[in-house]
Amino acid sequence: MNRFSKQAYIVMLVCFSTITIFGKANPTDSTDLTPGSQNKRFPTASKLLDKYAETQDKLVPSFISKLEVSAKYEGVNRGRPNMKRGEVYTRNRRIELRSDGERNYSCHQMWGKWPGFNSGEKYPTTSYSLWDGETSYQYGYYPLARVSKNGTATLSCMRPPKPNGKWQGMPASTLRGYFPGVNERIDSELRQARTISVGPRREDINGSKCYVINAKTKKCEYKIWIDPEHGYNISKAIVKRGWASWSRQELYTKRPPDGSSETEVSNVRFKKINDIWLPVEADYRREHKYVNGDYEKSFVKIKKTEFVLNPDHDTLGSFEPNFIRNGARVRISGIRDVSYTWQNGKIVDENGRVIMDLKT
């Protein structure tokens, strides 16, 4: 055997040995792949997003949802002069949302220790929003207020935008796929990504083998864990993006952001309701860093305490303005410099004359 034949024989042996070694490494386990390899058994990112959207779209527009959100904040931001370095602030919320696809109602109760704000659970600041199909009501009530002790209501005939998952408010809206700084649900956002791929192996998140999607859009960098065992919902997410400080808001200055933010959703717990998997609990972390040395951190626990599909809204009186307290000051959109009073479902002027009877 000449020298070239020996070299060829050795190369063949090496190649055959390599194939044999890797071929024995649990060939039926599609989660164990060498780094950088492509797993053709995995669904594409587009198909995973289709599955995610399919679950979200099963949620009928008629529902009642209740949530509890507890948050801790710390940081230094020159745009918030009341925020002190080293101080940990707390903010708690109870949220109730109702909708039948056309009419909608929301109630937010808030209390805690916050820069320029301090209230106990016994005296929360409460805000309501209602669209009953004809009239829009905005009502705020703070029991410790020195003026307008019964709150202030604003009435308008202008129809508000139809609610979506973002309606819950940050950070609870992340349970429905809406993340900070993005107006679209995450599946729509990622379909416009500049680059998107599915990771080479499934990863264990809370006992479920999840697909990992990595994507970059114009403003954000995403890493999303999709859980096929729970309706292809998001089991974990990390979103990074540029961010403007309060003193340089992108919306108004049109200048590049002077910092960065990272948002993480983790420890998601799911519950099956009406044969649909829903995320009902999660931890939320968000950090901002700015070039001037300012920073902000928030750590939030989100819990959905109740979710009812297709309730009998008419029997429940879901869209009645019965939350407005007698004596509340009332403003009517389009009528300037005139204030009225709410009394037993009626709007009266300073002489007690009925201007509008909302019970008829």
PyMOL commands that set and color helices and strands:
alter all, ss='L'
color gray80, all
select helices_A, chain A and resi 3-23+45-57+165-168+172-176+186-190+228-230+250-253+313-316
alter helices_A, ss='H'
color red, helices_A
select strands_A, chain A and resi 62-76+89-100+104-114+117-119+125-131+136-141+152-156+195-198+203-205+208-216+220-227+233-243+259-273+276-290+295-309+329-332+340-343+346-348+354-357
alter strands_A, ss='S'
color yellow, strands_A
deselect
rebuild
show_as cartoon
